[in-house]
Amino acid sequence: MKQRTITGIIFAALFTAFFLPAFWFPITAVIMSVVVGSFVVYELIKALRNGKYDPSTSLIVTGCAISVLVLAGSYFLKVSAENALAVYVMVIGMFTLACGILIPVARNNDSKALENGIATGGTIFYVTFPLFCLDAAMLLLPEGCNGWYYMLIGLVAPWISDVFAYLVGVTMGKHKIVPHISPKKTWEGCIGGAFFCALGVMLYSVFVIYKVDEIGMDLAAFAVMTFCMGLLVSVMSQLGDWFASVIKRHVGIKDYGNIFPGHGGMLDRFDSTFFTMPIGLLLAIVANNIF
């Protein structure tokens, strides 16, 4: 427990060191995404190979590089976040679909060629999509809209959900929700985490974002919308956690790595946020373009 606490403090300090300066210098968030993405790609490939799969490292690296090029091109051409996201989805979507057939074509004697192709394309999208959303929010939102405020929701709110889900689950939890995936998680904890996450997102949005971005929307309606967004963040956070757990159980590992002693690897720390960072960008787009 002592080691886990110390590691948690160190991780929080490293996260703050990267993300806090991004408020003024968005490039630090981009650097953070590259670092996180690189570790996660390595951990996923290692995990899949432990489960007797053989994804293509070269295709995964190429897909990640294409994602970076789309972001860089969008930034220098001053493309909006929405249009950049559309280009990303089309380009990476086509590339990941191509991976599904390129590997079976190239590997005649691979009995798992189709599964390896799907694993390759899936890894590319799983890693690049949330990180592209993070960087798009930091670099491509219109002037006057600081994506830092929105991505703080996508990055921090899942941890709020986890903390309250744990506290409620420990004190009130009786009904297991997915015992074959996460034996300790309960319906009570899930609901409690969702409620407090939604409440936190709503209060933060009303008292910070509403004033900073001068949202042209009735305050009460904005509060309801962000409360619902908070619920969505919590649900997606828990789905992200379950998804990573399913992969670990399927390939027979306990953690994705040991870079954070007591906490596991990089993906063990970011599995939930990979499912919630896109919601931060979604909230920014909705708040600043629709209302």
C-alpha positions as CSV (number, residue, x, y, z in Angstrom):
1,M,0.0,0.0,0.0
2,K,2.9,2.4,0.8
3,Q,4.5,1.8,-2.5
4,R,1.2,2.2,-4.3
5,T,0.6,5.5,-2.5
6,I,4.1,6.8,-3.3
7,T,3.7,5.8,-7.0
8,G,0.3,7.5,-7.2
9,I,1.8,10.7,-5.9
10,I,4.7,10.5,-8.4
11,F,2.3,9.8,-11.2
12,A,0.1,12.8,-10.2
13,A,3.1,15.0,-10.1
14,L,4.3,13.9,-13.6
15,F,0.8,14.4,-15.0
16,T,0.6,17.9,-13.5
17,A,4.1,18.7,-14.8
18,F,2.9,17.9,-18.4
19,F,-0.7,19.1,-18.4
20,L,-0.7,22.2,-16.2
21,P,1.7,24.1,-18.5
22,A,-0.5,23.1,-21.5
23,F,-2.9,25.8,-20.4
24,W,-0.4,28.3,-21.7
25,F,1.7,26.1,-24.0
26,P,-0.5,23.4,-25.7
27,I,2.6,21.7,-27.1
28,T,3.2,20.2,-23.7
29,A,-0.1,18.3,-24.0
30,V,1.0,17.1,-27.5
31,I,4.3,15.9,-26.0
32,M,2.4,14.1,-23.2
33,S,0.2,12.4,-25.8
34,V,3.2,11.2,-27.8
35,V,4.9,9.8,-24.6
36,V,1.7,8.1,-23.4
37,G,0.8,6.7,-26.8
38,S,4.3,5.3,-27.3
39,F,4.2,3.4,-24.0
40,V,0.7,2.2,-24.6
41,V,1.5,0.9,-28.1
42,Y,4.5,-1.0,-26.7
43,E,2.4,-2.4,-23.8
44,L,-0.4,-3.5,-26.1
45,I,1.8,-5.3,-28.6
46,K,3.6,-7.0,-25.7
47,A,0.3,-8.1,-24.2
48,L,-1.1,-9.4,-27.5
49,R,2.0,-11.4,-28.1
50,N,1.7,-12.9,-24.7
51,G,-1.7,-14.1,-25.8
52,K,-0.2,-15.7,-28.9
53,Y,-1.2,-13.0,-31.3
54,D,1.2,-11.3,-33.6
55,P,0.1,-7.7,-34.6
56,S,2.2,-5.9,-37.2
57,T,4.5,-3.4,-35.4
58,S,5.4,-1.6,-38.6
59,L,1.7,-1.1,-39.6
60,I,0.9,0.2,-36.0
61,V,3.8,2.6,-36.1
62,T,2.7,3.8,-39.6
63,G,-0.9,4.3,-38.4
64,C,0.2,6.3,-35.5
65,A,2.5,8.4,-37.7
66,I,-0.3,9.1,-40.1
67,S,-2.4,10.3,-37.2
68,V,0.3,12.7,-36.2
69,L,0.6,14.0,-39.8
70,V,-3.1,14.6,-40.0
71,L,-2.9,16.6,-36.7
72,A,0.1,18.6,-37.9
73,G,-1.4,19.3,-41.3
74,S,-4.7,20.4,-39.7
75,Y,-2.8,22.8,-37.3
76,F,-0.7,24.4,-40.0
77,L,-3.6,24.7,-42.4
78,K,-5.8,26.1,-39.6
79,V,-8.4,23.4,-40.0
80,S,-11.2,23.4,-37.4
81,A,-11.3,20.6,-34.8
82,E,-14.5,19.2,-36.3
83,N,-13.0,19.0,-39.8
84,A,-9.7,17.6,-38.6
85,L,-11.6,14.9,-36.7
86,A,-13.5,14.1,-39.8
87,V,-10.3,13.7,-41.9
88,Y,-8.8,11.6,-39.1
89,V,-11.7,9.2,-39.0
90,M,-11.7,8.8,-42.8
91,V,-8.0,8.4,-43.2
92,I,-7.3,6.2,-40.1
93,G,-10.6,4.4,-40.7
94,M,-9.5,3.3,-44.2
95,F,-6.0,2.4,-42.9
96,T,-7.3,0.2,-40.1
97,L,-9.7,-1.5,-42.4
98,A,-6.8,-2.1,-44.8
99,C,-4.8,-3.7,-42.0
100,G,-7.6,-6.3,-41.6
101,I,-6.8,-7.6,-45.1
102,L,-3.1,-6.7,-45.6
103,I,-1.9,-9.1,-42.9
104,P,-4.0,-12.1,-44.2
105,V,-2.7,-11.4,-47.7
106,A,0.9,-11.1,-46.6
107,R,1.0,-14.0,-44.2
108,N,-0.1,-17.1,-46.1
109,N,1.0,-19.5,-43.3
110,D,-0.4,-17.6,-40.3
111,S,-3.4,-19.4,-38.9
112,K,-4.4,-16.3,-37.0
113,A,-3.8,-13.8,-39.8
114,L,-7.3,-12.4,-39.7
115,E,-7.2,-12.0,-35.9
116,N,-3.8,-10.4,-36.2
117,G,-5.0,-8.0,-38.8
118,I,-8.0,-6.9,-36.7
119,A,-5.7,-6.6,-33.6
120,T,-3.4,-4.4,-35.6
121,G,-6.1,-2.1,-36.9
122,G,-7.8,-2.1,-33.5
123,T,-4.6,-1.1,-31.7
124,I,-4.1,1.8,-34.0
125,F,-7.6,3.2,-33.5
126,Y,-7.7,2.5,-29.8
127,V,-4.5,4.4,-29.2
128,T,-4.7,7.3,-31.7
129,F,-8.4,8.3,-31.5
130,P,-8.5,9.5,-27.9
131,L,-5.0,11.1,-28.2
132,F,-6.0,12.8,-31.4
133,C,-9.1,14.2,-29.6
134,L,-6.9,15.5,-26.8
135,D,-4.5,17.3,-29.2
136,A,-7.3,18.6,-31.4
137,A,-8.9,20.2,-28.4
138,M,-5.7,21.8,-27.4
139,L,-4.6,23.0,-30.8
140,L,-7.6,23.4,-33.1
141,L,-10.5,24.9,-31.2
142,P,-11.5,28.4,-32.3
143,E,-9.9,31.4,-30.7
144,G,-11.4,32.2,-27.3
145,C,-12.1,28.6,-26.5
146,N,-9.3,27.1,-24.4
147,G,-9.5,23.3,-24.9
148,W,-7.5,22.8,-21.7
149,Y,-10.7,23.4,-19.6
150,Y,-12.6,20.7,-21.5
151,M,-9.8,18.2,-21.6
152,L,-9.4,18.5,-17.9
153,I,-12.8,16.9,-17.7
154,G,-11.8,14.1,-20.0
155,L,-8.6,13.4,-18.1
156,V,-9.6,14.0,-14.4
157,A,-13.3,13.2,-14.2
158,P,-12.7,9.4,-14.7
159,W,-10.5,9.4,-11.6
160,I,-13.3,11.1,-9.7
161,S,-15.7,8.5,-10.9
162,D,-13.2,5.7,-9.8
163,V,-12.7,7.2,-6.4
164,F,-16.4,7.6,-5.5
165,A,-17.2,4.2,-7.1
166,Y,-14.7,2.6,-4.8
167,L,-15.9,4.5,-1.7
168,V,-19.6,3.8,-2.4
169,G,-18.8,0.2,-3.4
170,V,-16.8,-0.5,-0.2
171,T,-19.5,1.0,2.1
172,M,-22.7,0.0,0.3
173,G,-21.8,-2.4,-2.5
174,K,-23.6,-5.8,-2.4
175,H,-24.6,-6.6,-6.0
176,K,-21.7,-7.6,-8.3
177,I,-21.9,-6.1,-11.8
178,V,-19.3,-7.9,-13.9
179,P,-17.6,-10.5,-11.6
180,H,-16.0,-12.4,-14.5
181,I,-14.2,-9.2,-15.5
182,S,-13.8,-7.0,-12.4
183,P,-14.8,-9.1,-9.3
184,K,-14.9,-6.1,-6.9
185,K,-17.1,-3.8,-8.9
186,T,-20.7,-3.5,-7.8
187,W,-23.9,-1.8,-9.1
188,E,-23.9,0.5,-6.0
189,G,-20.4,1.6,-6.7
190,C,-21.1,2.1,-10.4
191,I,-24.1,4.3,-9.7
192,G,-22.4,6.2,-6.9
193,G,-19.4,6.9,-9.1
194,A,-21.6,8.1,-12.0
195,F,-23.6,10.4,-9.8
196,F,-20.7,12.1,-8.1
197,C,-18.8,12.3,-11.4
198,A,-21.8,14.0,-13.0
199,L,-22.1,16.4,-10.1
200,G,-18.4,17.3,-10.2
201,V,-18.5,17.9,-14.0
202,M,-21.6,20.0,-13.7
203,L,-20.3,22.2,-10.9
204,Y,-16.9,22.7,-12.7
205,S,-18.7,23.5,-15.9
206,V,-21.1,26.0,-14.4
207,F,-18.6,27.8,-12.2
208,V,-15.6,27.7,-14.5
209,I,-16.3,26.9,-18.2
210,Y,-19.6,28.8,-18.4
211,K,-17.9,32.1,-17.4
212,V,-14.6,31.5,-19.1
213,D,-16.1,30.7,-22.5
214,E,-19.1,33.0,-22.2
215,I,-21.5,30.2,-23.2
216,G,-24.5,31.6,-25.0
217,M,-26.9,29.2,-23.4
218,D,-29.3,29.4,-20.4
219,L,-27.3,28.5,-17.3
220,A,-29.9,26.0,-16.1
221,A,-29.9,24.2,-19.5
222,F,-26.1,24.2,-19.5
223,A,-26.1,22.7,-16.1
224,V,-28.4,19.9,-17.1
225,M,-26.4,19.3,-20.3
226,T,-23.1,19.1,-18.4
227,F,-24.6,16.8,-15.7
228,C,-25.6,14.4,-18.5
229,M,-22.2,14.7,-20.0
230,G,-20.8,13.8,-16.6
231,L,-22.9,10.7,-16.5
232,L,-21.6,9.8,-19.9
233,V,-18.0,10.4,-18.8
234,S,-18.5,8.0,-15.9
235,V,-20.2,5.3,-18.0
236,M,-17.5,5.5,-20.7
237,S,-14.8,5.6,-18.0
238,Q,-16.0,2.3,-16.5
239,L,-16.4,0.8,-20.0
240,G,-12.8,1.8,-20.7
241,D,-11.7,0.1,-17.5
242,W,-13.6,-3.1,-18.4
243,F,-12.3,-3.1,-21.9
244,A,-8.7,-3.1,-20.8
245,S,-9.5,-5.7,-18.2
246,V,-11.1,-8.0,-20.8
247,I,-7.9,-7.8,-22.9
248,K,-5.7,-8.6,-19.9
249,R,-7.8,-11.6,-19.0
250,H,-7.9,-12.8,-22.6
251,V,-4.1,-12.6,-23.0
252,G,-3.4,-13.9,-19.5
253,I,-1.6,-10.9,-17.8
254,K,-2.2,-9.1,-14.6
255,D,-0.9,-5.7,-15.6
256,Y,0.2,-4.1,-18.9
257,G,3.6,-3.2,-17.4
258,N,5.4,-2.1,-14.3
259,I,6.4,1.4,-15.1
260,F,4.3,2.5,-12.1
261,P,5.0,0.0,-9.3
262,G,1.8,-1.0,-7.6
263,H,-0.3,0.6,-10.4
264,G,0.9,-1.3,-13.4
265,G,1.8,0.1,-16.8
266,M,0.8,3.3,-18.7
267,L,-2.4,1.7,-20.1
268,D,-3.4,0.6,-16.6
269,R,-3.3,4.3,-15.7
270,F,-5.0,5.7,-18.8
271,D,-7.5,2.9,-19.7
272,S,-10.5,4.9,-18.5
273,T,-9.4,8.2,-19.9
274,F,-8.9,6.7,-23.4
275,F,-12.7,6.3,-23.4
276,T,-13.4,9.8,-22.0
277,M,-11.0,12.2,-23.7
278,P,-13.3,12.3,-26.8
279,I,-16.1,13.4,-24.6
280,G,-14.1,16.4,-23.5
281,L,-13.7,17.4,-27.2
282,L,-17.4,16.7,-27.8
283,L,-18.4,19.0,-25.0
284,A,-16.2,21.8,-26.3
285,I,-17.6,21.4,-29.8
286,V,-21.2,21.4,-28.5
287,A,-20.7,24.3,-26.1
288,N,-18.9,26.6,-28.6
289,N,-20.6,25.8,-31.9
290,I,-24.2,24.8,-31.2
291,F,-24.9,27.2,-28.3
